[in-house]
Amino acid sequence: MNTPAQFLPPALPDLTDITRYCRIEDIEPFLQMISGAVYEDHSKVIDWESRSGQLVAAIAVSEGAALKTIHESLNQIEMERFLLVPSVNALHRSCTHYRDLLSHRVMDTVLAEMDASGFVRPPVPFALISMGSDGREEQTLITDQDNLIVYGDGGGEAADRYFIEFSTRLVDRLEEAGFKRCTGDIMPTNQTWRGSYSQWRKRLFSIVRYEVEDIGKNVMNLIVMSDARYVAGDQELAAELIDMIRTMEREYFQVLWGMAKAATEMQLALTFMKHIWTEGSGDHKGEFNVKLLAWAPLVMNVRILAISQSAPATSTLERIALLETEGSFSPSFASDLVEAYHVLTRQRILIQIKALKGIQDDSHYLNPFQLASAEREQIRHALIKIEELQKIIHANFHIV
C-alpha cells in the first residue's frame, strides 16, 4: 500500500536538516509555524471535500442555470485545490467525474423537456459519446463541447428528425450548464457528428477508403474520434461504435500512416540547438503556445502509436503505460514521457488559472523566461523527449 511519503518529491528537505541550524529558542516557534500551516491546509482540504460532495449530490436534482452555478463552484474548488496541491491526475479525475454527471443530468432534462413538448421518442437506443480531453478523461479548468450522438438503426426518418431536435436542445442546455460550444463545431448539431449506427458505418468507410472530397479534414475527424469515450445513454451501442472506429483505424493502414505522418510533422517549440523556441515579434513576443507546440504533439503522437498497437485506453498516461508493457517504450523512456505530460499539463493548468483570474488574456501562451530555471529546464527536457517520440513513429511507419 502506498504511503503519503512515497508521493513526496525526492528533493524535499528533511526537517532535521533545517532545524539543526536553528537556535534553541527558535525551534519551538518554528515547529509551531509548520504545524499551524499543515493544520490550515488540512482544514482546507476537508472543507473542499465537503463542499464538492454537496455540490455533486445537488447535480441530480438541479437544472438550467443552477447547473451552471454548481459547475462554476466545482471548478473554483478544483482551482483552489490545484494551487495548494498541483496534482494533474487529481484534477483530471475530479473534473471528468463531475462533468460526466452534469452531462447525464442535462441529457435527462432534455429528454423530459421533449416528452413534455409532445415529441415521440423513437424505439431505438442512443448514446452520447465524448472526444477530445473529455474522451481521454483529461479534463481541466476550461472546457468545451466535443461530443457526438449515435442512435440505433430502424427508426427511419422519424428518428433522424427526433435527434436533430434533441441535439439542438442538448447543445443549448450544455452551454447553459457551463460547457462552451466547440469552436471547431464538433457537436451533434453538426450532422457530421450525429447519425444512426449504419450512417456512422457508411461515413467511416468513406473516410478510410478515401471516398470523400476533403480527405484531410475527414482524417482529422477520425483522429478526433480516436479518443471516443462513452458518457451517457446506451453503453452497448456506444461500445459498438467505438470498437468500429478503432478497428477501421487499424485495418486501413494508409489512413493510420497519414495520421502518423501528420503527428511526426507537428511543430515543437524547440530550436535546432535544443533550446526553447519563442515568438520573435507580435503580441506574444518571448512566448510560445504550450498547447499547440508542446502538449498537443505529445498527446497526438502517443495516440497514434497506441492505435497502431491496439491499445484500448484513451488516457494519454494509460496509453504510455500500455505501450511500455507491450515493448514499444523502454521503462526509462516511458517514465520520461509521463514526466513530460505532467510538466506540460501543469503549466497549461496554471496558465488557465491566470486567464480565469484575469492576469492574462490568453489561456495557451507561456513566457518560459518568467519561470525558475529548473522549471524551464523541465519544459526543454519534455520537448526533447517529444521530438524523440516523433522520431520513433517516423521510423516505425517508414515515413520519408
SELORO-680864 format. One record per residue (C-alpha): residue number from 1; y, z, x. Coordinates in nm, 2 decimals, padded with zeros to 4 digits. Example, Ala and Ser with C-alpha at 12.3 -4.5 7.8 and 13.67 -1.06 7.14 Angstrom:
# residues 2
1 / -00.45 / 00.78 / 01.23
2 / -00.11 / 00.71 / 01.37
//
This chain:
# residues 400
1 / 00.00 / 00.00 / 00.00
2 / 00.35 / -00.09 / 00.13
3 / 00.59 / 00.19 / 00.20
4 / 00.97 / 00.16 / 00.19
5 / 00.99 / 00.19 / 00.57
6 / 00.79 / -00.13 / 00.60
7 / 01.07 / -00.33 / 00.44
8 / 01.34 / -00.19 / 00.67
9 / 01.48 / -00.43 / 00.94
10 / 01.32 / -00.36 / 01.28
11 / 01.66 / -00.32 / 01.45
12 / 01.77 / -00.03 / 01.22
13 / 01.88 / 00.25 / 01.45
14 / 01.68 / 00.57 / 01.44
15 / 01.87 / 00.87 / 01.31
16 / 01.77 / 01.07 / 01.62
17 / 01.93 / 00.80 / 01.84
18 / 02.26 / 00.87 / 01.66
19 / 02.26 / 01.24 / 01.62
20 / 02.17 / 01.31 / 01.98
21 / 02.53 / 01.21 / 02.07
22 / 02.68 / 01.45 / 01.81
23 / 02.84 / 01.78 / 01.90
24 / 02.66 / 02.07 / 01.73
25 / 02.94 / 02.13 / 01.49
26 / 02.93 / 01.77 / 01.38
27 / 02.56 / 01.74 / 01.30
28 / 02.57 / 01.92 / 00.96
29 / 02.87 / 01.73 / 00.82
30 / 02.72 / 01.40 / 00.94
31 / 02.38 / 01.47 / 00.77
32 / 02.56 / 01.57 / 00.46
33 / 02.76 / 01.25 / 00.46
34 / 02.43 / 01.05 / 00.50
35 / 02.26 / 01.25 / 00.22
36 / 02.56 / 01.20 / -00.01
37 / 02.57 / 00.83 / 00.04
38 / 02.19 / 00.80 / -00.02
39 / 02.22 / 01.01 / -00.34
40 / 02.51 / 00.80 / -00.46
41 / 02.32 / 00.47 / -00.40
42 / 02.01 / 00.61 / -00.56
43 / 02.21 / 00.71 / -00.87
44 / 02.35 / 00.36 / -00.89
45 / 02.00 / 00.20 / -00.88
46 / 01.88 / 00.44 / -01.16
47 / 02.18 / 00.35 / -01.37
48 / 02.13 / -00.02 / -01.32
49 / 01.76 / 00.00 / -01.41
50 / 01.85 / 00.20 / -01.73
51 / 02.13 / -00.04 / -01.84
52 / 01.93 / -00.36 / -01.76
53 / 01.64 / -00.22 / -01.96
54 / 01.85 / -00.15 / -02.26
55 / 02.02 / -00.50 / -02.24
56 / 01.68 / -00.68 / -02.20
57 / 01.55 / -00.49 / -02.51
58 / 01.86 / -00.60 / -02.71
59 / 01.79 / -00.97 / -02.65
60 / 01.51 / -00.97 / -02.91
61 / 01.75 / -00.86 / -03.19
62 / 02.07 / -01.04 / -03.09
63 / 02.20 / -01.39 / -03.14
64 / 02.51 / -01.60 / -03.09
65 / 02.80 / -01.45 / -02.89
66 / 02.61 / -01.12 / -02.85
67 / 02.35 / -01.30 / -02.63
68 / 02.63 / -01.43 / -02.40
69 / 02.77 / -01.07 / -02.37
70 / 02.42 / -00.95 / -02.28
71 / 02.37 / -01.24 / -02.03
72 / 02.70 / -01.17 / -01.86
73 / 02.63 / -00.80 / -01.84
74 / 02.29 / -00.86 / -01.68
75 / 02.45 / -01.10 / -01.43
76 / 02.70 / -00.83 / -01.34
77 / 02.43 / -00.58 / -01.28
78 / 02.25 / -00.82 / -01.05
79 / 02.57 / -00.89 / -00.86
80 / 02.63 / -00.52 / -00.80
81 / 02.27 / -00.46 / -00.70
82 / 02.27 / -00.75 / -00.46
83 / 02.58 / -00.63 / -00.29
84 / 02.40 / -00.30 / -00.23
85 / 02.05 / -00.43 / -00.16
86 / 02.08 / -00.81 / -00.08
87 / 01.72 / -00.89 / -00.18
88 / 01.68 / -01.26 / -00.26
89 / 01.34 / -01.20 / -00.41
90 / 01.46 / -00.92 / -00.64
91 / 01.75 / -01.12 / -00.77
92 / 01.53 / -01.43 / -00.83
93 / 01.27 / -01.23 / -01.02
94 / 01.52 / -01.04 / -01.24
95 / 01.74 / -01.34 / -01.32
96 / 01.45 / -01.56 / -01.41
97 / 01.29 / -01.29 / -01.63
98 / 01.59 / -01.22 / -01.85
99 / 01.69 / -01.58 / -01.88
100 / 01.34 / -01.67 / -02.00
101 / 01.38 / -01.40 / -02.26
102 / 01.72 / -01.54 / -02.36
103 / 01.58 / -01.89 / -02.38
104 / 01.29 / -01.77 / -02.60
105 / 01.54 / -01.59 / -02.83
106 / 01.77 / -01.89 / -02.85
107 / 01.48 / -02.12 / -02.94
108 / 01.36 / -01.88 / -03.22
109 / 01.71 / -01.86 / -03.37
110 / 01.75 / -02.24 / -03.36
111 / 01.41 / -02.28 / -03.54
112 / 01.52 / -02.02 / -03.80
113 / 01.86 / -02.19 / -03.84
114 / 01.69 / -02.52 / -03.91
115 / 01.44 / -02.37 / -04.15
116 / 01.73 / -02.22 / -04.35
117 / 01.91 / -02.56 / -04.35
118 / 01.61 / -02.73 / -04.51
119 / 01.47 / -02.92 / -04.21
120 / 01.09 / -02.95 / -04.23
121 / 00.91 / -02.87 / -03.91
122 / 00.67 / -03.14 / -03.81
123 / 00.30 / -03.04 / -03.79
124 / 00.29 / -03.07 / -03.41
125 / 00.31 / -02.82 / -03.12
126 / 00.61 / -02.84 / -02.89
127 / 00.73 / -02.67 / -02.57
128 / 01.04 / -02.60 / -02.37
129 / 00.99 / -02.67 / -02.00
130 / 01.25 / -02.58 / -01.73
131 / 01.31 / -02.76 / -01.40
132 / 01.54 / -02.70 / -01.10
133 / 01.59 / -02.35 / -00.98
134 / 01.46 / -02.21 / -01.31
135 / 01.14 / -02.41 / -01.28
136 / 01.10 / -02.27 / -00.93
137 / 01.18 / -01.92 / -01.06
138 / 01.47 / -01.91 / -00.81
139 / 01.75 / -01.83 / -01.05
140 / 02.07 / -01.70 / -00.90
141 / 02.40 / -01.57 / -01.05
142 / 02.53 / -01.91 / -01.16
143 / 02.30 / -02.12 / -01.38
144 / 02.30 / -02.43 / -01.59
145 / 02.05 / -02.60 / -01.82
146 / 01.77 / -02.81 / -01.66
147 / 01.52 / -02.84 / -01.95
148 / 01.30 / -03.09 / -02.12
149 / 01.12 / -03.09 / -02.46
150 / 00.77 / -03.22 / -02.52
151 / 00.60 / -03.23 / -02.86
152 / 00.26 / -03.33 / -02.97
153 / 00.16 / -03.67 / -03.10
154 / 00.10 / -03.75 / -03.46
155 / 00.44 / -03.65 / -03.61
156 / 00.58 / -04.01 / -03.61
157 / 00.94 / -04.09 / -03.66
158 / 00.99 / -03.77 / -03.86
159 / 00.90 / -03.56 / -03.55
160 / 01.14 / -03.77 / -03.34
161 / 01.43 / -03.71 / -03.58
162 / 01.35 / -03.34 / -03.60
163 / 01.35 / -03.29 / -03.23
164 / 01.67 / -03.49 / -03.18
165 / 01.84 / -03.23 / -03.41
166 / 01.65 / -02.94 / -03.26
167 / 01.76 / -03.05 / -02.91
168 / 02.12 / -03.08 / -03.01
169 / 02.13 / -02.73 / -03.16
170 / 01.93 / -02.58 / -02.87
171 / 02.16 / -02.71 / -02.60
172 / 02.46 / -02.59 / -02.80
173 / 02.31 / -02.24 / -02.86
174 / 02.21 / -02.21 / -02.49
175 / 02.56 / -02.29 / -02.39
176 / 02.69 / -02.03 / -02.63
177 / 02.45 / -01.78 / -02.46
178 / 02.59 / -01.85 / -02.12
179 / 02.38 / -02.14 / -01.99
180 / 02.62 / -02.41 / -01.87
181 / 02.55 / -02.77 / -01.97
182 / 02.39 / -02.96 / -01.68
183 / 02.64 / -03.19 / -01.51
184 / 02.35 / -03.43 / -01.44
185 / 02.26 / -03.44 / -01.81
186 / 01.91 / -03.30 / -01.75
187 / 01.89 / -03.17 / -02.10
188 / 01.68 / -03.27 / -02.41
189 / 01.99 / -03.41 / -02.58
190 / 01.94 / -03.69 / -02.34
191 / 01.65 / -03.90 / -02.47
192 / 01.52 / -03.92 / -02.11
193 / 01.43 / -03.55 / -02.12
194 / 01.28 / -03.54 / -02.47
195 / 00.97 / -03.70 / -02.62
196 / 00.62 / -03.68 / -02.76
197 / 00.33 / -03.64 / -02.51
198 / 00.25 / -04.01 / -02.55
199 / 00.61 / -04.11 / -02.50
200 / 00.62 / -03.89 / -02.18
201 / 00.30 / -04.05 / -02.06
202 / 00.44 / -04.40 / -02.11
203 / 00.77 / -04.30 / -01.94
204 / 00.59 / -04.15 / -01.64
205 / 00.36 / -04.45 / -01.59
206 / 00.67 / -04.68 / -01.60
207 / 00.82 / -04.48 / -01.31
208 / 00.52 / -04.46 / -01.09
209 / 00.43 / -04.83 / -01.14
210 / 00.79 / -04.93 / -01.07
211 / 00.83 / -05.09 / -01.42
212 / 01.18 / -04.95 / -01.47
213 / 01.51 / -05.11 / -01.37
214 / 01.68 / -04.82 / -01.18
215 / 01.39 / -04.71 / -00.98
216 / 01.60 / -04.49 / -00.75
217 / 01.73 / -04.28 / -01.04
218 / 01.39 / -04.26 / -01.20
219 / 01.22 / -04.15 / -00.88
220 / 01.48 / -03.88 / -00.86
221 / 01.39 / -03.77 / -01.21
222 / 01.03 / -03.75 / -01.11
223 / 01.13 / -03.53 / -00.81
224 / 01.32 / -03.30 / -01.06
225 / 01.01 / -03.29 / -01.28
226 / 00.80 / -03.17 / -00.98
227 / 00.94 / -02.82 / -01.04
228 / 00.85 / -02.82 / -01.41
229 / 00.75 / -02.47 / -01.55
230 / 00.66 / -02.36 / -01.90
231 / 00.93 / -02.14 / -02.06
232 / 00.86 / -02.13 / -02.44
233 / 00.67 / -02.28 / -02.72
234 / 00.31 / -02.42 / -02.69
235 / 00.18 / -02.33 / -02.34
236 / -00.12 / -02.55 / -02.36
237 / 00.09 / -02.86 / -02.43
238 / 00.33 / -02.77 / -02.15
239 / 00.04 / -02.73 / -01.91
240 / -00.09 / -03.08 / -02.00
241 / 00.24 / -03.24 / -01.94
242 / 00.30 / -03.06 / -01.61
243 / -00.06 / -03.15 / -01.49
244 / 00.01 / -03.51 / -01.58
245 / 00.33 / -03.52 / -01.38
246 / 00.17 / -03.37 / -01.07
247 / -00.14 / -03.59 / -01.09
248 / 00.07 / -03.91 / -01.11
249 / 00.28 / -03.80 / -00.81
250 / -00.03 / -03.75 / -00.60
251 / -00.22 / -04.06 / -00.71
252 / 00.06 / -04.31 / -00.67
253 / 00.12 / -04.28 / -00.30
254 / 00.40 / -04.53 / -00.29
255 / 00.61 / -04.31 / -00.51
256 / 00.53 / -04.00 / -00.31
257 / 00.61 / -04.19 / 00.01
258 / 00.95 / -04.29 / -00.14
259 / 01.02 / -03.93 / -00.22
260 / 00.92 / -03.82 / 00.13
261 / 01.15 / -04.08 / 00.28
262 / 01.44 / -03.95 / 00.08
263 / 01.36 / -03.60 / 00.18
264 / 01.35 / -03.68 / 00.55
265 / 01.68 / -03.86 / 00.53
266 / 01.87 / -03.57 / 00.38
267 / 02.17 / -03.49 / 00.60
268 / 02.19 / -03.15 / 00.76
269 / 02.49 / -02.95 / 00.88
270 / 02.36 / -02.99 / 01.24
271 / 02.52 / -03.18 / 01.52
272 / 02.33 / -03.38 / 01.78
273 / 02.37 / -03.08 / 02.02
274 / 02.22 / -02.85 / 01.76
275 / 02.55 / -02.68 / 01.67
276 / 02.66 / -02.61 / 01.31
277 / 02.85 / -02.91 / 01.18
278 / 03.16 / -02.86 / 00.96
279 / 03.40 / -03.09 / 00.80
280 / 03.68 / -03.20 / 01.03
281 / 03.95 / -03.26 / 00.77
282 / 04.04 / -03.22 / 00.40
283 / 04.02 / -02.92 / 00.17
284 / 03.70 / -02.79 / 00.33
285 / 03.80 / -02.83 / 00.69
286 / 03.59 / -02.60 / 00.91
287 / 03.34 / -02.55 / 00.63
288 / 03.01 / -02.71 / 00.51
289 / 02.83 / -02.74 / 00.18
290 / 02.54 / -02.49 / 00.21
291 / 02.36 / -02.62 / -00.09
292 / 02.37 / -02.99 / 00.00
293 / 02.35 / -02.97 / 00.38
294 / 02.10 / -02.68 / 00.43
295 / 01.94 / -02.52 / 00.13
296 / 01.86 / -02.83 / -00.07
297 / 01.69 / -03.02 / 00.22
298 / 01.47 / -02.71 / 00.28
299 / 01.36 / -02.69 / -00.08
300 / 01.32 / -03.07 / -00.11
301 / 01.10 / -03.11 / 00.20
302 / 00.88 / -02.81 / 00.12
303 / 00.84 / -02.96 / -00.23
304 / 00.73 / -03.30 / -00.10
305 / 00.47 / -03.15 / 00.13
306 / 00.34 / -02.92 / -00.14
307 / 00.29 / -03.21 / -00.38
308 / 00.11 / -03.41 / -00.12
309 / -00.13 / -03.12 / -00.05
310 / -00.18 / -03.05 / -00.43
311 / -00.02 / -02.70 / -00.40
312 / 00.01 / -02.58 / -00.76
313 / 00.31 / -02.34 / -00.70
314 / 00.67 / -02.43 / -00.78
315 / 00.84 / -02.15 / -00.60
316 / 00.96 / -02.25 / -00.25
317 / 00.82 / -01.93 / -00.09
318 / 00.49 / -01.97 / -00.27
319 / 00.47 / -02.33 / -00.16
320 / 00.53 / -02.23 / 00.20
321 / 00.25 / -01.97 / 00.18
322 / 00.00 / -02.22 / 00.03
323 / 00.09 / -02.48 / 00.30
324 / 00.03 / -02.22 / 00.57
325 / -00.31 / -02.13 / 00.41
326 / -00.43 / -02.49 / 00.40
327 / -00.31 / -02.55 / 00.75
328 / 00.00 / -02.77 / 00.71
329 / 00.21 / -02.49 / 00.88
330 / 00.13 / -02.25 / 01.16
331 / 00.19 / -01.89 / 01.08
332 / 00.49 / -01.88 / 01.30
333 / 00.65 / -02.19 / 01.16
334 / 00.58 / -02.07 / 00.80
335 / 00.75 / -01.74 / 00.89
336 / 01.05 / -01.93 / 01.03
337 / 01.08 / -02.13 / 00.71
338 / 01.06 / -01.82 / 00.49
339 / 01.33 / -01.66 / 00.70
340 / 01.54 / -01.98 / 00.67
341 / 01.51 / -01.98 / 00.30
342 / 01.62 / -01.61 / 00.28
343 / 01.91 / -01.67 / 00.51
344 / 02.04 / -01.97 / 00.33
345 / 01.98 / -01.84 / -00.02
346 / 02.15 / -01.51 / 00.07
347 / 02.46 / -01.70 / 00.19
348 / 02.46 / -01.91 / -00.13
349 / 02.45 / -01.60 / -00.35
350 / 02.73 / -01.43 / -00.15
351 / 02.94 / -01.75 / -00.20
352 / 02.87 / -01.74 / -00.57
353 / 02.99 / -01.38 / -00.58
354 / 03.31 / -01.48 / -00.41
355 / 03.36 / -01.76 / -00.66
356 / 03.28 / -01.53 / -00.96
357 / 03.53 / -01.27 / -00.83
358 / 03.80 / -01.54 / -00.78
359 / 03.80 / -01.50 / -00.40
360 / 03.73 / -01.87 / -00.35
361 / 03.73 / -02.17 / -00.59
362 / 03.41 / -02.34 / -00.48
363 / 03.06 / -02.19 / -00.50
364 / 02.90 / -02.41 / -00.23
365 / 03.12 / -02.42 / 00.08
366 / 03.09 / -02.18 / 00.37
367 / 03.31 / -02.13 / 00.68
368 / 03.05 / -02.02 / 00.94
369 / 03.32 / -01.91 / 01.18
370 / 03.42 / -01.63 / 00.95
371 / 03.07 / -01.48 / 00.99
372 / 02.95 / -01.25 / 01.26
373 / 02.79 / -01.43 / 01.55
374 / 02.44 / -01.31 / 01.46
375 / 02.47 / -01.45 / 01.10
376 / 02.60 / -01.78 / 01.24
377 / 02.30 / -01.80 / 01.47
378 / 02.06 / -01.73 / 01.19
379 / 02.21 / -02.03 / 01.00
380 / 02.19 / -02.25 / 01.30
381 / 01.83 / -02.15 / 01.36
382 / 01.75 / -02.22 / 00.99
383 / 01.90 / -02.57 / 01.02
384 / 01.69 / -02.64 / 01.33
385 / 01.37 / -02.54 / 01.15
386 / 01.46 / -02.76 / 00.85
387 / 01.50 / -03.05 / 01.10
388 / 01.16 / -02.98 / 01.24
389 / 01.02 / -02.98 / 00.89
390 / 01.17 / -03.32 / 00.83
391 / 01.00 / -03.45 / 01.14
392 / 00.66 / -03.32 / 01.03
393 / 00.69 / -03.50 / 00.70
394 / 00.83 / -03.81 / 00.87
395 / 00.51 / -03.81 / 01.09
396 / 00.27 / -03.73 / 00.81
397 / 00.39 / -04.01 / 00.59
398 / 00.43 / -04.26 / 00.87
399 / 00.79 / -04.32 / 00.79
400 / 00.96 / -04.57 / 01.02
//
